[in-house]
Amino acid sequence: MASTEREKRTISAMTRIYCRDRHGNKELCEECRALLAYAFKRIDHCMFGPDKPACNDCTVHCYGPKMREKVKEIMRHSGPKMVYRHPVMAFMHLIK
């Protein structure tokens, strides 16, 4: 699987966990759907292409400040839960 597809699956899973826990939704709310669409667009248009680094390690930060903070919030909340809900995905995310 390409790293961009794996990254999309990971941010999707993390966003679903966050939305379910924080917003009480089984399906993504409008705010979380918009953030996920934004993240997908950024992943798809990354200047590094398939060799892109993890966003946290990137030298070019293409996320706007508000969206970057929101993604950090989602990752802080969902990251520890990924180990239990999606262990293989969490492991792959850590080694990247």
N, C-alpha and C positions, 0 to 999 in steps of 0.2 A: 504494500500500500504506500502511495506517495506520502511524503511528510506533510504536505498541505492538507490532504484528505484526513490524515490522522489528527492533525491539529484542529480541523473543523469538527471531527467527531468528539474530540476532547473538550473543546469549548462548548459544544452543544450539551454534552453530558453535565458539565459543571453548571451551565446556565439552568438546565432543568432541575438539578438538585437545589440550586439557590432559589429559584422561583417557587418551587414546591414548599421549601422550608420557610422562606420569608414572606411570600405573597399568598401561600395557601392554595396554589393552583395545581391541578393535575396537568393542565396544558399551559404552555407559556403565555403569560400576560402580554399585553401590547408593548409595554416598556422593555421586557426581556426579549421579545421577538425583534424589536427594533435594534437592540444592542447586538443580538446575534447576527442579524442581517448586516450590520455595520462591520462586525468582526469578520464575517465571511468575505465581504467586499475587500477589506484590507488584506486578508490572507490571499485572495485571488489576484490582487494587484501588487503584491510585494515585489519590490525591485530585485530581490535576490532569487525569485522564482522557486523551483523545487529544492534548491540548496539553502533556503532561508533558515536563519538561526531561530531559536526560540525568541519570542518578542522581548522577553526580559533581558536577553543577552544581545539584542540588536543595537547597532550604532545609530540607526535611523529610526526614530520613533514616529510612526505614521498615524498613530491614534491621537485624536485631540485630547486635551487635558481632562475634560469631564469623562469621556468614554474610557480613557486609560485608568482613571480612578475607579470607575464602576467595574471594569474588568478585574482590577486588583481586588476589589471588595468581593466579587464573585469567587475568585480563586482562593482568597483567604478563607472564605466560608466553606467552599466545596472541596478544596484540596484534601483536607484530612478525611473527608467522607468518601472520596474517590477510592481510597484503599479498600474499603468494605463493599462499595457498590459496583465498582469497575476496577478490580485489582490489576488486571493486565494493562488496561489503558493507563492507569496511574503509574505503573512501573515504566511503561514506554515513555510517558511524559517526563518522568524523573531522569531517565538515562539520556534523553535528548538534551 
